[in-house]
């Protein structure tokens, strides 16, 4: 009898002989049955070895997974730092562009204000000259009227 399983060969042989087999046939079948069972069934030792191998495999996978996660974390940190640098550079460029545009708008506004002041001064001076001419004409007209009376 094998250590793999407990197989009652005596009972097996007895049943076969009770059902018409010769004792030699029954014993041959019992031996083959034991051999078949022993070659196809796992022993406790087989299961313990398999369990140990599975634990080892699981530990290896766990270690590999942790390593992969660490590498992924580092790669993510690097990518975030690169992205941060890119964003900061773009912000600086955008700020510079906005400052240039603002300076252009400010310069345009200042130039237009100066042009508007100049135009206003032209019109005021023209109006003052015209008004002075009208006043001078009125004064001369009044003087002629008073001299003629």
BANU-821333 format. One record per atom (N, C-alpha, C): x, y, z. Coordinates in nm, 3 decimals. Last residue first. Example, Ala and Ser with C-alpha at 12.3 -4.5 7.8 and 13.67 -1.06 7.14 Angstrom:
BEGIN
{px:1.285	py:-0.225	pz:0.708}
{px:1.367	py:-0.106	pz:0.714}
{px:1.290	py:0.003	pz:0.787}
{px:1.319	py:-0.569	pz:0.780}
{px:1.230	py:-0.450	pz:0.780}
{px:1.320	py:-0.330	pz:0.780}
This chain:
BEGIN
{px:-2.110	py:15.958	pz:-3.539}
{px:-2.222	py:16.025	pz:-3.474}
{px:-2.183	py:16.149	pz:-3.410}
{px:-1.881	py:15.846	pz:-3.628}
{px:-1.972	py:15.904	pz:-3.723}
{px:-2.087	py:15.974	pz:-3.654}
{px:-1.772	py:15.733	pz:-3.409}
{px:-1.699	py:15.842	pz:-3.469}
{px:-1.794	py:15.912	pz:-3.569}
{px:-1.947	py:15.526	pz:-3.355}
{px:-1.938	py:15.633	pz:-3.258}
{px:-1.862	py:15.752	pz:-3.319}
{px:-1.902	py:15.373	pz:-3.583}
{px:-2.037	py:15.425	pz:-3.553}
{px:-2.028	py:15.540	pz:-3.453}
{px:-1.642	py:15.310	pz:-3.552}
{px:-1.683	py:15.386	pz:-3.670}
{px:-1.820	py:15.444	pz:-3.645}
{px:-1.657	py:15.161	pz:-3.323}
{px:-1.575	py:15.281	pz:-3.324}
{px:-1.615	py:15.367	pz:-3.445}
{px:-1.808	py:14.949	pz:-3.402}
{px:-1.861	py:15.038	pz:-3.297}
{px:-1.783	py:15.170	pz:-3.298}
{px:-1.629	py:14.834	pz:-3.583}
{px:-1.761	py:14.881	pz:-3.629}
{px:-1.821	py:14.978	pz:-3.530}
{px:-1.425	py:14.770	pz:-3.414}
{px:-1.400	py:14.866	pz:-3.522}
{px:-1.533	py:14.923	pz:-3.572}
{px:-1.560	py:14.582	pz:-3.255}
{px:-1.501	py:14.702	pz:-3.192}
{px:-1.478	py:14.808	pz:-3.300}
{px:-1.623	py:14.395	pz:-3.448}
{px:-1.730	py:14.463	pz:-3.374}
{px:-1.678	py:14.592	pz:-3.312}
{px:-1.369	py:14.313	pz:-3.523}
{px:-1.459	py:14.373	pz:-3.623}
{px:-1.571	py:14.449	pz:-3.555}
{px:-1.279	py:14.209	pz:-3.284}
{px:-1.208	py:14.324	pz:-3.342}
{px:-1.297	py:14.394	pz:-3.444}
{px:-1.460	py:13.997	pz:-3.261}
{px:-1.460	py:14.103	pz:-3.158}
{px:-1.392	py:14.227	pz:-3.214}
{px:-1.388	py:13.852	pz:-3.486}
{px:-1.525	py:13.901	pz:-3.473}
{px:-1.528	py:14.016	pz:-3.374}
{px:-1.122	py:13.796	pz:-3.423}
{px:-1.154	py:13.873	pz:-3.545}
{px:-1.293	py:13.931	pz:-3.537}
{px:-1.159	py:13.649	pz:-3.193}
{px:-1.085	py:13.775	pz:-3.184}
{px:-1.115	py:13.861	pz:-3.306}
{px:-1.290	py:13.431	pz:-3.307}
{px:-1.361	py:13.511	pz:-3.207}
{px:-1.292	py:13.647	pz:-3.193}
{px:-1.086	py:13.334	pz:-3.468}
{px:-1.211	py:13.377	pz:-3.530}
{px:-1.286	py:13.468	pz:-3.434}
{px:-0.902	py:13.274	pz:-3.269}
{px:-0.866	py:13.371	pz:-3.375}
{px:-0.992	py:13.425	pz:-3.439}
{px:-1.050	py:13.083	pz:-3.127}
{px:-1.007	py:13.206	pz:-3.059}
{px:-0.970	py:13.313	pz:-3.162}
{px:-1.080	py:12.886	pz:-3.320}
{px:-1.200	py:12.952	pz:-3.268}
{px:-1.164	py:13.083	pz:-3.200}
{px:-0.812	py:12.817	pz:-3.352}
{px:-0.889	py:12.868	pz:-3.466}
{px:-1.012	py:12.943	pz:-3.419}
{px:-0.762	py:12.725	pz:-3.096}
{px:-0.687	py:12.841	pz:-3.147}
{px:-0.761	py:12.903	pz:-3.264}
{px:-0.942	py:12.509	pz:-3.093}
{px:-0.955	py:12.618	pz:-2.995}
{px:-0.883	py:12.743	pz:-3.044}
{px:-0.844	py:12.351	pz:-3.301}
{px:-0.979	py:12.405	pz:-3.310}
{px:-0.999	py:12.521	pz:-3.212}
{px:-0.588	py:12.299	pz:-3.203}
{px:-0.605	py:12.364	pz:-3.334}
{px:-0.742	py:12.429	pz:-3.342}
{px:-0.653	py:12.165	pz:-2.964}
{px:-0.583	py:12.294	pz:-2.958}
{px:-0.596	py:12.370	pz:-3.090}
{px:-0.769	py:11.936	pz:-3.073}
{px:-0.849	py:12.025	pz:-2.989}
{px:-0.785	py:12.163	pz:-2.980}
{px:-0.547	py:11.825	pz:-3.201}
{px:-0.664	py:11.864	pz:-3.280}
{px:-0.750	py:11.963	pz:-3.202}
{px:-0.386	py:11.782	pz:-2.973}
{px:-0.340	py:11.872	pz:-3.079}
{px:-0.456	py:11.920	pz:-3.164}
{px:-0.547	py:11.599	pz:-2.836}
{px:-0.514	py:11.728	pz:-2.773}
{px:-0.472	py:11.829	pz:-2.880}
{px:-0.544	py:11.389	pz:-3.022}
{px:-0.672	py:11.452	pz:-2.987}
{px:-0.648	py:11.589	pz:-2.923}
{px:-0.273	py:11.325	pz:-3.017}
{px:-0.334	py:11.371	pz:-3.142}
{px:-0.465	py:11.444	pz:-3.113}
{px:-0.255	py:11.241	pz:-2.749}
{px:-0.175	py:11.357	pz:-2.793}
{px:-0.235	py:11.413	pz:-2.922}
{px:-0.425	py:11.020	pz:-2.765}
{px:-0.458	py:11.130	pz:-2.672}
{px:-0.383	py:11.255	pz:-2.714}
{px:-0.287	py:10.861	pz:-2.946}
{px:-0.419	py:10.912	pz:-2.984}
{px:-0.461	py:11.028	pz:-2.894}
{px:-0.059	py:10.807	pz:-2.793}
{px:-0.044	py:10.878	pz:-2.921}
{px:-0.179	py:10.938	pz:-2.963}
{px:-0.176	py:10.665	pz:-2.580}
{px:-0.105	py:10.791	pz:-2.553}
{px:-0.091	py:10.873	pz:-2.681}
{px:-0.276	py:10.445	pz:-2.723}
{px:-0.367	py:10.536	pz:-2.651}
{px:-0.300	py:10.670	pz:-2.624}
{px:-0.037	py:10.329	pz:-2.817}
{px:-0.140	py:10.375	pz:-2.912}
{px:-0.234	py:10.475	pz:-2.845}
{px:0.084	py:10.269	pz:-2.569}
{px:0.148	py:10.363	pz:-2.662}
{px:0.049	py:10.418	pz:-2.763}
{px:-0.103	py:10.083	pz:-2.474}
{px:-0.077	py:10.205	pz:-2.398}
{px:-0.014	py:10.311	pz:-2.488}
{px:-0.075	py:9.884	pz:-2.667}
{px:-0.205	py:9.951	pz:-2.650}
{px:-0.186	py:10.083	pz:-2.576}
{px:0.195	py:9.817	pz:-2.621}
{px:0.152	py:9.867	pz:-2.752}
{px:0.020	py:9.944	pz:-2.740}
{px:0.178	py:9.727	pz:-2.357}
{px:0.263	py:9.843	pz:-2.386}
{px:0.224	py:9.903	pz:-2.522}
{px:0.012	py:9.507	pz:-2.399}
{px:-0.034	py:9.616	pz:-2.313}
{px:0.047	py:9.742	pz:-2.340}
{px:0.183	py:9.349	pz:-2.553}
{px:0.057	py:9.396	pz:-2.609}
{px:0.002	py:9.514	pz:-2.530}
{px:0.386	py:9.305	pz:-2.365}
{px:0.416	py:9.373	pz:-2.492}
{px:0.288	py:9.430	pz:-2.553}
{px:0.240	py:9.168	pz:-2.168}
{px:0.305	py:9.295	pz:-2.134}
{px:0.338	py:9.374	pz:-2.259}
{px:0.164	py:8.941	pz:-2.314}
{px:0.061	py:9.032	pz:-2.263}
{px:0.121	py:9.168	pz:-2.228}
{px:0.417	py:8.828	pz:-2.361}
{px:0.332	py:8.868	pz:-2.473}
{px:0.227	py:8.969	pz:-2.428}
{px:0.495	py:8.777	pz:-2.094}
{px:0.573	py:8.868	pz:-2.178}
{px:0.491	py:8.919	pz:-2.296}
{px:0.298	py:8.593	pz:-2.026}
{px:0.308	py:8.719	pz:-1.951}
{px:0.385	py:8.822	pz:-2.034}
{px:0.363	py:8.390	pz:-2.202}
{px:0.232	py:8.455	pz:-2.213}
{px:0.234	py:8.590	pz:-2.142}
{px:0.614	py:8.319	pz:-2.102}
{px:0.600	py:8.366	pz:-2.239}
{px:0.470	py:8.443	pz:-2.257}
{px:0.540	py:8.236	pz:-1.844}
{px:0.634	py:8.348	pz:-1.859}
{px:0.622	py:8.406	pz:-2.000}
{px:0.373	py:8.022	pz:-1.913}
{px:0.318	py:8.136	pz:-1.838}
{px:0.408	py:8.257	pz:-1.853}
{px:0.556	py:7.853	pz:-2.036}
{px:0.447	py:7.908	pz:-2.115}
{px:0.383	py:8.028	pz:-2.046}
{px:0.717	py:7.793	pz:-1.814}
{px:0.776	py:7.860	pz:-1.930}
{px:0.666	py:7.925	pz:-2.015}
{px:0.528	py:7.661	pz:-1.654}
{px:0.591	py:7.784	pz:-1.605}
{px:0.651	py:7.863	pz:-1.720}
{px:0.474	py:7.441	pz:-1.821}
{px:0.368	py:7.537	pz:-1.787}
{px:0.426	py:7.669	pz:-1.739}
{px:0.724	py:7.314	pz:-1.823}
{px:0.664	py:7.361	pz:-1.947}
{px:0.557	py:7.467	pz:-1.920}
{px:0.750	py:7.255	pz:-1.548}
{px:0.846	py:7.342	pz:-1.614}
{px:0.790	py:7.400	pz:-1.743}
{px:0.532	py:7.081	pz:-1.521}
{px:0.536	py:7.204	pz:-1.442}
{px:0.633	py:7.303	pz:-1.507}
{px:0.616	py:6.876	pz:-1.690}
{px:0.493	py:6.949	pz:-1.720}
{px:0.491	py:7.083	pz:-1.647}
{px:0.839	py:6.789	pz:-1.549}
{px:0.854	py:6.840	pz:-1.685}
{px:0.733	py:6.925	pz:-1.724}
{px:0.712	py:6.705	pz:-1.314}
{px:0.811	py:6.812	pz:-1.308}
{px:0.834	py:6.874	pz:-1.446}
{px:0.552	py:6.500	pz:-1.418}
{px:0.488	py:6.617	pz:-1.356}
{px:0.585	py:6.734	pz:-1.347}
{px:0.750	py:6.322	pz:-1.504}
{px:0.657	py:6.381	pz:-1.601}
{px:0.590	py:6.505	pz:-1.545}
{px:0.865	py:6.256	pz:-1.257}
{px:0.946	py:6.321	pz:-1.362}
{px:0.855	py:6.391	pz:-1.463}
{px:0.643	py:6.135	pz:-1.135}
{px:0.703	py:6.254	pz:-1.076}
{px:0.785	py:6.330	pz:-1.179}
{px:0.612	py:5.917	pz:-1.309}
{px:0.504	py:6.015	pz:-1.295}
{px:0.558	py:6.145	pz:-1.236}
{px:0.848	py:5.780	pz:-1.260}
{px:0.821	py:5.831	pz:-1.395}
{px:0.712	py:5.938	pz:-1.391}
{px:0.805	py:5.715	pz:-0.991}
{px:0.918	py:5.800	pz:-1.029}
{px:0.896	py:5.861	pz:-1.167}
{px:0.579	py:5.550	pz:-1.017}
{px:0.573	py:5.671	pz:-0.935}
{px:0.684	py:5.767	pz:-0.974}
{px:0.686	py:5.344	pz:-1.172}
{px:0.576	py:5.425	pz:-1.225}
{px:0.564	py:5.556	pz:-1.149}
{px:0.870	py:5.242	pz:-0.990}
{px:0.917	py:5.297	pz:-1.118}
{px:0.811	py:5.387	pz:-1.179}
{px:0.692	py:5.156	pz:-0.792}
{px:0.793	py:5.256	pz:-0.761}
{px:0.845	py:5.323	pz:-0.889}
{px:0.548	py:4.965	pz:-0.937}
{px:0.479	py:5.081	pz:-0.883}
{px:0.577	py:5.193	pz:-0.848}
{px:0.751	py:4.778	pz:-0.989}
{px:0.684	py:4.847	pz:-1.100}
{px:0.613	py:4.972	pz:-1.053}
{px:0.803	py:4.699	pz:-0.727}
{px:0.909	py:4.764	pz:-0.805}
{px:0.847	py:4.841	pz:-0.922}
{px:0.559	py:4.579	pz:-0.666}
{px:0.605	py:4.694	pz:-0.587}
{px:0.712	py:4.771	pz:-0.664}
{px:0.566	py:4.373	pz:-0.855}
{px:0.461	py:4.474	pz:-0.861}
{px:0.501	py:4.598	pz:-0.784}
{px:0.783	py:4.225	pz:-0.764}
{px:0.788	py:4.285	pz:-0.898}
{px:0.684	py:4.396	pz:-0.911}
{px:0.681	py:4.146	pz:-0.515}
{px:0.802	py:4.228	pz:-0.521}
{px:0.813	py:4.298	pz:-0.656}
{px:0.464	py:3.993	pz:-0.605}
{px:0.441	py:4.107	pz:-0.517}
{px:0.561	py:4.202	pz:-0.522}
{px:0.595	py:3.793	pz:-0.746}
{px:0.504	py:3.883	pz:-0.817}
{px:0.478	py:4.009	pz:-0.735}
{px:0.732	py:3.674	pz:-0.533}
{px:0.806	py:3.730	pz:-0.645}
{px:0.720	py:3.830	pz:-0.723}
{px:0.516	py:3.589	pz:-0.377}
{px:0.611	py:3.685	pz:-0.322}
{px:0.692	py:3.753	pz:-0.433}
{px:0.403	py:3.404	pz:-0.555}
{px:0.326	py:3.520	pz:-0.513}
{px:0.418	py:3.628	pz:-0.456}
{px:0.609	py:3.216	pz:-0.563}
{px:0.567	py:3.284	pz:-0.686}
{px:0.492	py:3.412	pz:-0.653}
{px:0.604	py:3.131	pz:-0.298}
{px:0.725	py:3.191	pz:-0.353}
{px:0.692	py:3.273	pz:-0.477}
{px:0.347	py:3.024	pz:-0.292}
{px:0.382	py:3.134	pz:-0.202}
{px:0.504	py:3.208	pz:-0.255}
{px:0.378	py:2.818	pz:-0.479}
{px:0.282	py:2.925	pz:-0.503}
{px:0.311	py:3.047	pz:-0.416}
{px:0.567	py:2.659	pz:-0.350}
{px:0.600	py:2.719	pz:-0.480}
{px:0.507	py:2.835	pz:-0.511}
{px:0.415	py:2.585	pz:-0.126}
{px:0.541	py:2.660	pz:-0.110}
{px:0.580	py:2.730	pz:-0.239}
{px:0.211	py:2.441	pz:-0.254}
{px:0.179	py:2.559	pz:-0.176}
{px:0.302	py:2.647	pz:-0.157}
{px:0.362	py:2.233	pz:-0.360}
{px:0.290	py:2.323	pz:-0.450}
{px:0.256	py:2.454	pz:-0.378}
{px:0.447	py:2.113	pz:-0.124}
{px:0.546	py:2.165	pz:-0.218}
{px:0.481	py:2.266	pz:-0.313}
{px:0.198	py:2.038	pz:-0.019}
{px:0.283	py:2.131	pz:0.055}
{px:0.389	py:2.194	pz:-0.036}
{px:0.116	py:1.857	pz:-0.219}
{px:0.038	py:1.980	pz:-0.195}
{px:0.120	py:2.084	pz:-0.118}
{px:0.309	py:1.659	pz:-0.188}
{px:0.293	py:1.727	pz:-0.317}
{px:0.221	py:1.861	pz:-0.298}
{px:0.251	py:1.583	pz:0.074}
{px:0.382	py:1.642	pz:0.044}
{px:0.376	py:1.718	pz:-0.088}
{px:0.005	py:1.470	pz:0.039}
{px:0.014	py:1.590	pz:0.122}
{px:0.145	py:1.661	pz:0.095}
{px:-0.009	py:1.376	pz:-0.310}
{px:0.010	py:1.347	pz:-0.168}
{px:0.010	py:1.478	pz:-0.092}
{px:-0.245	py:1.346	pz:-0.572}
{px:-0.138	py:1.421	pz:-0.506}
{px:-0.131	py:1.381	pz:-0.360}
{px:-0.298	py:1.078	pz:-0.799}
{px:-0.341	py:1.160	pz:-0.686}
{px:-0.221	py:1.227	pz:-0.619}
{px:-0.186	py:0.918	pz:-0.996}
{px:-0.276	py:1.027	pz:-1.035}
{px:-0.319	py:1.117	pz:-0.921}
{px:-0.032	py:0.719	pz:-0.888}
{px:0.030	py:0.801	pz:-0.993}
{px:-0.056	py:0.922	pz:-1.028}
{px:-0.202	py:0.599	pz:-0.701}
{px:-0.078	py:0.662	pz:-0.655}
{px:-0.016	py:0.754	pz:-0.761}
{px:-0.403	py:0.496	pz:-0.868}
{px:-0.435	py:0.599	pz:-0.769}
{px:-0.309	py:0.674	pz:-0.725}
{px:-0.252	py:0.304	pz:-1.012}
{px:-0.323	py:0.414	pz:-1.080}
{px:-0.351	py:0.529	pz:-0.984}
{px:-0.172	py:0.135	pz:-0.804}
{px:-0.073	py:0.202	pz:-0.887}
{px:-0.133	py:0.323	pz:-0.958}
{px:-0.421	py:0.045	pz:-0.714}
{px:-0.333	py:0.119	pz:-0.622}
{px:-0.230	py:0.198	pz:-0.702}
{px:-0.503	py:-0.087	pz:-0.949}
{px:-0.583	py:0.023	pz:-0.893}
{px:-0.497	py:0.109	pz:-0.801}
{px:-0.312	py:-0.285	pz:-0.969}
{px:-0.321	py:-0.182	pz:-1.075}
{px:-0.398	py:-0.060	pz:-1.025}
{px:-0.373	py:-0.430	pz:-0.739}
{px:-0.240	py:-0.370	pz:-0.755}
{px:-0.243	py:-0.258	pz:-0.859}
{px:-0.638	py:-0.508	pz:-0.803}
{px:-0.613	py:-0.426	pz:-0.684}
{px:-0.478	py:-0.356	pz:-0.695}
{px:-0.592	py:-0.671	pz:-1.026}
{px:-0.670	py:-0.546	pz:-1.040}
{px:-0.645	py:-0.453	pz:-0.922}
{px:-0.449	py:-0.872	pz:-0.898}
{px:-0.387	py:-0.798	pz:-1.008}
{px:-0.459	py:-0.666	pz:-1.029}
{px:-0.643	py:-0.968	pz:-0.721}
{px:-0.520	py:-0.908	pz:-0.667}
{px:-0.448	py:-0.826	pz:-0.774}
{px:-0.833	py:-1.064	pz:-0.903}
{px:-0.871	py:-0.959	pz:-0.810}
{px:-0.747	py:-0.890	pz:-0.754}
{px:-0.687	py:-1.268	pz:-1.030}
{px:-0.738	py:-1.155	pz:-1.108}
{px:-0.769	py:-1.036	pz:-1.017}
{px:-0.641	py:-1.432	pz:-0.808}
{px:-0.526	py:-1.376	pz:-0.882}
{px:-0.570	py:-1.256	pz:-0.964}
{px:-0.901	py:-1.507	pz:-0.738}
{px:-0.821	py:-1.430	pz:-0.643}
{px:-0.702	py:-1.366	pz:-0.714}
{px:-1.132	py:-1.444	pz:-1.003}
{px:-1.042	py:-1.533	pz:-0.928}
{px:-0.960	py:-1.446	pz:-0.836}
{px:-1.461	py:-1.303	pz:-0.977}
{px:-1.321	py:-1.296	pz:-1.019}
{px:-1.240	py:-1.400	pz:-0.942}
{px:-1.722	py:-1.315	pz:-0.874}
{px:-1.683	py:-1.404	pz:-0.980}
{px:-1.540	py:-1.395	pz:-1.030}
{px:-1.777	py:-1.155	pz:-0.657}
{px:-1.852	py:-1.133	pz:-0.780}
{px:-1.795	py:-1.210	pz:-0.899}
{px:-1.601	py:-1.217	pz:-0.463}
{px:-1.742	py:-1.245	pz:-0.435}
{px:-1.826	py:-1.232	pz:-0.562}
{px:-1.373	py:-1.109	pz:-0.578}
{px:-1.384	py:-1.257	pz:-0.572}
{px:-1.529	py:-1.297	pz:-0.542}
{px:-1.434	py:-0.835	pz:-0.541}
{px:-1.417	py:-0.890	pz:-0.676}
{px:-1.432	py:-1.044	pz:-0.676}
{px:-1.446	py:-0.815	pz:-0.268}
{px:-1.565	py:-0.783	pz:-0.348}
{px:-1.553	py:-0.844	pz:-0.487}
{px:-1.181	py:-0.888	pz:-0.201}
{px:-1.295	py:-0.967	pz:-0.149}
{px:-1.418	py:-0.942	pz:-0.234}
{px:-1.032	py:-0.680	pz:-0.315}
{px:-1.013	py:-0.818	pz:-0.362}
{px:-1.133	py:-0.902	pz:-0.321}
{px:-1.129	py:-0.467	pz:-0.155}
{px:-1.143	py:-0.464	pz:-0.300}
{px:-1.134	py:-0.606	pz:-0.359}
{px:-1.046	py:-0.545	pz:0.098}
{px:-1.189	py:-0.530	pz:0.072}
{px:-1.215	py:-0.534	pz:-0.078}
{px:-0.767	py:-0.534	pz:0.052}
{px:-0.831	py:-0.658	pz:0.096}
{px:-0.981	py:-0.656	pz:0.065}
{px:-0.714	py:-0.269	pz:-0.010}
{px:-0.700	py:-0.370	pz:-0.116}
{px:-0.769	py:-0.501	pz:-0.076}
{px:-0.815	py:0.022	pz:0.065}
{px:-0.836	py:-0.110	pz:0.126}
{px:-0.835	py:-0.217	pz:0.017}
{px:-0.600	py:0.284	pz:0.063}
{px:-0.689	py:0.205	pz:-0.023}
{px:-0.696	py:0.064	pz:0.034}
{px:-0.509	py:0.589	pz:0.139}
{px:-0.541	py:0.465	pz:0.210}
{px:-0.644	py:0.392	pz:0.126}
{px:-0.245	py:0.735	pz:-0.057}
{px:-0.385	py:0.722	pz:-0.014}
{px:-0.401	py:0.593	pz:0.065}
{px:0.038	py:0.754	pz:-0.044}
{px:-0.043	py:0.858	pz:-0.105}
{px:-0.187	py:0.851	pz:-0.056}
{px:0.185	py:0.542	pz:0.042}
{px:0.160	py:0.646	pz:0.142}
{px:0.069	py:0.755	pz:0.088}
{px:0.049	py:0.227	pz:-0.071}
{px:0.129	py:0.348	pz:-0.085}
{px:0.094	py:0.448	pz:0.023}
{px:0.084	py:-0.116	pz:0.000}
{px:0.000	py:0.000	pz:0.000}
{px:0.089	py:0.123	pz:0.000}
